[in-house]
Amino acid sequence: MNKDTHILDQATTAILEKTGFEVTGQYHSGADNGIDLVVNDQAVTYYVQEKKYVAAYHVDQIAKANIEQQPLMVVAEQIAPPAREQLRKKGIAYLEANGNAYIQQGNTIIFIDGNKPVKETKPVTNRAFTKTGLRAVFHLLNDQEAIGRTYRQLAEETGIALGNIKYIMDGLDEAGFILPLTKRQVALKNKKALLERWLTGYREILKPDLLKGTFKIWDEEKRNNWRAINIKAINAQWGVEAAAEILTEYLQAGELTIYTPAINGQLLNRIGLVPDKQGDVLIYDKFWREPGEIYETTPPLLVYADLLLTDDPRCIETANLIYDNHLKEKFETD
């Protein structure tokens, strides 16, 4: 664990400033991931998971930590509201850098909520995790054989400038995600960690700029029978909940999401779309290139990511099904 006390100090200072209640904490000097917290003059030792950002889909992973007899605490720069709710339901303590906190110790309960997130520190960006780099990393995660191709081939497959490809590959190497096999051959390593790093970048950097517009299908019958639409014929693909329904039959899509390179008359007329700020059809920019035949849904990797980022428990369940059925073998074997 990174035992930088920056987040802990921010959190305890914010609690004191906002409530007048003093909470002090001290990380153990060893490697046991422990923290001694003093609340109301009572000390307790927690097993700590320190993170930059906690989304709802992280909570189950956190809860499975090997905590032995010690209670569990999350110390994070930012915790999404649905994640805070789930942590409380599971009885897991947390401290957020802005002073949001949940600590139950004996007869003392500290519950602070609603503080605005602190401004995140912006480290020097690795070129593999810029907006352009994230597009390339998605291609490499989706087609893991692509890592062995030439920079020129990768540039052609992704539509990214050749010079940028080199910077992106250097960034992956610097971050510890490339394994040399021979003088000319490489492979991806630490693939699960790379997936998690990509998910964070996708949420923060890439996806926010992809939304093209919000629409509705004006014909109710057509809306109810959306799966009958031949979406491939108009160079578009279903994503998120719609894709999950097609892939699993477990989730019934409430909102429809479409990924496409361009919004044009053919797309709007074929589906029957009209602009509507309150509509339930979202259109996103397709930021990747298909290696061959276009499919009805976005790649399972993207469906998985988009479902996780909803922070909806039912969507997260479905994302885990997709991971187990379509992705697990790719990311948990070397």
C-alpha positions in Angstrom: 0.0 0.0 0.0 1.2 3.5 -0.7 1.4 5.0 2.8 1.5 8.6 1.6 -0.5 10.4 4.4 -1.8 13.1 2.1 -5.3 11.8 1.8 -5.6 10.8 5.4 -4.4 14.3 6.5 -6.9 16.0 4.2 -9.7 13.9 5.5 -9.1 14.3 9.2 -8.5 18.0 8.8 -11.7 18.5 6.9 -13.7 16.6 9.6 -12.2 18.9 12.3 -13.0 22.0 10.3 -16.5 21.1 9.4 -17.6 19.4 12.7 -15.2 20.3 15.4 -14.8 16.6 16.0 -11.2 15.5 16.2 -10.1 12.3 14.5 -6.5 11.4 14.3 -4.9 8.6 12.3 -1.4 7.0 12.0 -0.3 4.4 9.4 1.7 1.5 10.7 5.3 1.6 9.7 5.3 -2.1 8.6 3.7 -3.7 5.6 0.5 -4.8 7.2 -1.8 -2.2 5.7 -2.8 -1.1 9.1 -3.9 2.3 10.5 -4.5 3.3 14.1 -7.4 5.7 14.3 -8.4 7.6 17.5 -12.0 8.7 17.7 -13.4 10.3 20.8 -10.3 9.3 22.7 -10.8 5.6 21.7 -8.3 3.9 19.5 -9.0 1.1 17.0 -6.8 -0.5 14.4 -8.2 -0.8 10.8 -7.1 -2.7 7.8 -6.8 0.0 5.2 -7.4 0.0 1.4 -6.1 3.4 0.1 -7.3 4.4 -3.3 -7.5 7.5 -5.5 -11.1 6.9 -6.7 -13.7 4.4 -5.6 -16.7 3.6 -7.8 -19.6 1.3 -6.9 -18.1 -1.6 -8.8 -15.0 -1.5 -6.6 -16.9 -2.2 -3.3 -17.3 -5.9 -3.7 -13.5 -6.2 -4.5 -12.7 -4.1 -1.4 -15.0 -6.2 0.8 -13.2 -9.4 -0.2 -9.9 -8.1 1.2 -8.1 -10.4 3.7 -8.8 -8.4 6.9 -8.5 -11.3 9.4 -9.9 -9.9 12.7 -9.5 -6.2 11.9 -12.3 -3.9 10.7 -11.9 -2.6 7.2 -11.5 1.1 6.2 -11.3 2.8 2.8 -9.2 6.0 2.6 -9.7 7.6 -0.8 -9.3 10.9 -2.6 -12.8 10.6 -4.0 -15.6 8.0 -3.4 -18.7 8.1 -5.7 -22.0 8.5 -3.8 -23.3 5.0 -4.8 -20.0 3.6 -3.5 -20.4 5.4 -0.2 -23.9 4.0 0.2 -22.7 0.4 -0.5 -19.8 0.7 1.9 -22.1 1.8 4.7 -24.5 -1.1 3.9 -21.6 -3.5 4.3 -20.4 -1.9 7.5 -17.1 -0.7 5.9 -15.7 2.5 7.3 -14.4 5.2 5.0 -12.6 8.6 4.9 -12.8 10.8 1.8 -10.3 13.6 1.3 -13.1 16.2 1.4 -14.2 15.1 4.9 -17.1 12.7 4.0 -16.8 9.9 6.5 -18.4 6.9 8.0 -16.9 5.5 11.2 -18.7 3.3 13.7 -16.7 2.7 16.8 -18.4 1.5 19.9 -21.2 3.9 20.7 -19.7 6.6 18.5 -20.9 7.0 14.9 -19.4 9.6 12.6 -21.4 10.0 9.4 -20.6 13.1 7.2 -21.9 13.3 3.7 -22.5 15.8 0.9 -19.1 17.6 0.9 -17.9 18.5 -2.6 -15.0 16.5 -4.0 -11.6 18.1 -3.6 -9.8 19.1 -6.7 -7.8 16.2 -7.9 -4.1 16.6 -8.3 -3.0 16.3 -11.9 0.3 14.3 -12.2 2.4 14.4 -15.4 0.4 12.4 -17.8 1.7 9.2 -19.3 1.0 9.4 -23.1 -0.6 6.0 -23.0 -3.5 7.4 -20.9 -4.3 10.6 -22.7 -7.4 10.7 -24.8 -5.6 9.4 -27.9 -3.6 6.9 -25.8 -6.8 5.5 -24.3 -8.1 4.8 -27.8 -5.0 2.8 -28.6 -5.0 1.0 -25.3 -8.6 0.0 -25.9 -7.6 -1.5 -29.2 -4.7 -3.5 -27.5 -7.0 -4.7 -24.8 -9.7 -5.7 -27.2 -7.3 -7.4 -29.6 -4.4 -8.5 -27.5 -2.5 -10.0 -30.5 -2.2 -6.4 -31.8 0.6 -5.7 -29.4 2.9 -7.8 -31.6 2.3 -5.8 -34.7 4.4 -3.0 -36.1 3.8 0.6 -35.2 2.7 1.3 -38.7 0.1 -1.5 -38.6 -1.2 -0.2 -35.2 -1.5 3.3 -36.7 -3.5 2.0 -39.6 -5.8 -0.1 -37.4 -6.5 2.7 -34.9 -6.4 5.8 -37.1 -3.8 7.3 -34.8 -0.7 9.0 -36.1 2.4 6.9 -36.4 4.4 9.2 -34.2 1.8 9.0 -31.4 1.8 5.2 -31.5 5.5 5.3 -30.4 4.8 7.6 -27.5 1.9 5.4 -26.4 3.9 2.2 -26.6 6.7 3.9 -24.7 4.2 5.0 -22.0 2.9 1.4 -21.7 6.4 0.1 -21.3 7.3 2.8 -18.7 4.1 1.9 -16.7 5.1 -1.8 -16.7 2.6 -3.2 -19.1 4.9 -4.6 -21.8 6.8 -7.8 -21.6 9.8 -8.3 -24.0 9.7 -11.8 -25.5 12.5 -11.5 -28.0 14.5 -8.6 -29.6 11.5 -7.8 -31.8 8.5 -9.4 -30.1 6.6 -8.2 -27.0 3.4 -9.1 -25.2 1.0 -7.4 -22.7 1.6 -8.1 -19.1 -0.3 -7.2 -15.9 -3.4 -7.2 -18.2 -5.9 -7.0 -15.3 -4.1 -4.0 -13.9 -4.0 -2.3 -17.3 -7.7 -2.9 -17.7 -8.3 -1.1 -14.4 -6.0 1.7 -15.4 -7.9 2.0 -18.7 -11.3 2.1 -17.0 -10.2 5.0 -14.8 -8.9 6.9 -17.8 -12.0 6.1 -19.9 -14.3 7.4 -17.1 -12.3 10.6 -16.5 -10.9 11.5 -19.8 -12.3 9.7 -22.8 -16.0 9.1 -22.3 -17.1 12.6 -21.1 -16.4 14.0 -24.7 -18.1 11.1 -26.6 -21.8 12.0 -26.1 -23.2 13.4 -29.4 -26.8 13.9 -28.4 -29.9 12.8 -26.6 -32.9 11.6 -28.7 -36.2 9.6 -28.5 -37.8 7.2 -30.9 -41.1 9.0 -31.9 -42.9 5.7 -32.9 -43.9 3.9 -29.7 -44.2 0.5 -31.4 -40.7 0.9 -32.9 -39.3 1.9 -29.5 -40.9 -1.2 -27.9 -39.4 -3.4 -30.7 -36.0 -1.8 -30.9 -34.2 -5.1 -31.3 -35.8 -5.5 -34.7 -33.9 -2.5 -36.0 -31.1 -3.5 -38.3 -28.6 -1.3 -36.7 -25.5 -2.7 -38.5 -27.0 -1.6 -41.8 -26.6 2.1 -40.7 -23.0 1.7 -39.4 -24.0 1.8 -35.8 -24.0 -0.5 -32.8 -25.9 -0.9 -29.6 -24.1 -0.2 -26.4 -24.4 -0.3 -22.6 -27.8 -1.7 -21.4 -29.1 -2.5 -24.9 -25.9 -4.4 -25.7 -26.1 -6.1 -22.3 -29.6 -7.3 -23.0 -28.5 -8.8 -26.3 -25.4 -10.4 -24.9 -26.9 -11.8 -21.7 -30.7 -11.7 -21.8 -30.3 -10.9 -18.0 -30.7 -7.2 -18.1 -33.8 -5.5 -19.7 -32.6 -2.2 -21.2 -34.3 0.9 -20.0 -32.1 3.4 -21.8 -30.9 2.8 -25.3 -27.3 3.7 -26.2 -26.0 3.8 -29.8 -22.3 4.2 -30.9 -21.8 5.5 -34.4 -19.1 7.5 -36.3 -21.6 10.1 -37.4 -25.2 11.3 -36.9 -26.8 11.5 -40.3 -30.2 11.4 -41.9 -30.0 7.7 -42.7 -29.4 7.0 -39.0 -32.2 9.3 -37.7 -34.8 8.2 -40.3 -34.1 4.4 -40.1 -34.5 4.4 -36.3 -37.1 7.2 -36.1 -35.1 9.5 -33.9 -35.9 13.0 -33.0 -33.8 15.3 -30.7 -35.1 15.3 -27.1 -33.1 16.5 -24.1 -35.1 14.2 -21.9 -35.0 11.3 -24.3 -34.0 7.8 -23.5 -31.7 7.2 -26.6 -28.1 8.4 -26.2 -25.8 8.6 -29.1 -22.0 8.4 -28.6 -19.1 8.8 -30.9 -17.6 5.5 -32.0 -13.9 5.9 -31.0 -12.5 2.6 -32.3 -12.2 0.8 -35.6 -13.6 -2.7 -36.2 -10.9 -5.2 -37.3 -13.4 -6.9 -39.5 -17.2 -7.4 -39.7 -19.2 -4.9 -37.7 -21.3 -6.5 -34.9 -24.7 -5.6 -33.6 -23.3 -4.6 -30.2 -20.1 -2.8 -29.2 -17.3 -5.1 -28.1 -17.9 -6.9 -24.8 -15.0 -5.0 -23.3 -16.7 -1.7 -23.9 -20.1 -3.1 -22.7 -18.4 -4.2 -19.5 -16.8 -0.8 -18.9 -19.9 1.2 -19.7 -22.1 -0.9 -17.4 -19.6 -0.6 -14.5 -19.6 3.2 -14.9 -23.3 3.5 -14.4 -22.8 2.7 -10.7 -26.1 0.8 -10.9 -26.1 -2.5 -8.9 -28.1 -4.4 -11.6 -25.8 -3.1 -14.3 -22.7 -4.0 -12.3 -24.1 -7.6 -11.8 -24.5 -7.8 -15.6 -21.0 -6.4 -16.2 -19.6 -9.2 -14.0 -21.6 -11.8 -16.1 -20.1 -10.4 -19.3 -16.6 -10.4 -17.7 -16.9 -14.0 -16.7 -18.3 -15.1 -20.1 -16.4 -13.0 -22.5 -13.3 -11.4 -20.9 -12.0 -13.4 -17.9 -9.9 -15.8 -19.9 -8.3 -12.9 -21.8 -7.4 -10.9 -18.7 -6.5 -13.6 -16.2 -4.2 -15.8 -18.2 -0.7 -14.9 -19.4 
